[in-house]
Amino acid sequence: LSIPKTGTNLLLKLVKMISKRPDISGGYDWCALEAKDIKHPYIILWTHAICVQENIEILNMKPNIKTFFIYRDPRDQVVSNAYHIKLHKEQWPLWPIHSQLNIDELVTSLITQGDFWKEFRKHHNPTNSKIPPYDKEVWQKVDNIFDFYQCYLPWKNEKNVYTTTFEKLVGSKGGGSDQVQINEIKNIAKHIEINITEAEARNISD
């Protein structure tokens, strides 16, 4: 589970390295989980599913599911998202409008109440058949980056979810701490019940 642009690929790569199953591909759904997504016994499912009761119940259907949630300092998230929008404006119908803004303008639009979130709500509108009703209700209340984060941060309070952060995983090469990174690698391995040595954790870190 992740907030977009907060380290999804970083965590996915790490779990594959720890499990030594780089061949496992993850399912993907932008905002909602479905029971069919978790029936495969060996899949790594990565998703931006928000923390609502319906999604919590799906994740709790099987006791052997190991769940992670990753997030990042929202100041860095909006900068990363702004550059992503500039580089991939063709991917989403609401982005071409904002790709015309410079980075500072786009970052401001992502942080505050403004046109970006108006377009965002239009995209997650009640007529979008791919989005379930409980998600639509949540998205229609999102008006700024604070609201957006509130859709996800409650995952931290779920007892079966291990929460990590982008900052813990990047190490000194990403402006963090190598020891914090190594400790977090071992914690993540422990959560999925895989024993790794200090040397293995350091090798993964490298």
C-alpha angles and dihedrals in degrees: 000000000000146000106243114268095015102105108296094145092043093056093042091053091048094051090049091051093048094046092042089226105120089155093068112103122202128231117236137209122161102222115353138052124220127201091238089062093069102042095093108090097215106035125121104215116198120189145156091227113158123232105263128138094254092057093043091054092051092052091048093053092093122038093208095063112113111207132195132187122198129188138164141210101290091225089064092041094059092048091050091046092049092055090044090055091049092050099040105033092141094064100074131035094228097052105069089069092056097039087076091065121088117247095263092050092046093049090051090050091052093049101044140045105281151106096313093063092043088058090043092056091047090054090051093047127149092257093059100106093196092066119074119231097253091055093047091055092053096046093051089065096052111109106153143004092280091058090045093055091047088064089063112026095078087073084078089068097053110107095217095050122089110212123210135163137227089239093058093052105046098071125200092315088064096043096269136095126288092211093049089049093050092047091050092049088055092046091052091048090051091052091057090044097246119136116221129175126234088254092052091049090051091048091053089047091054 
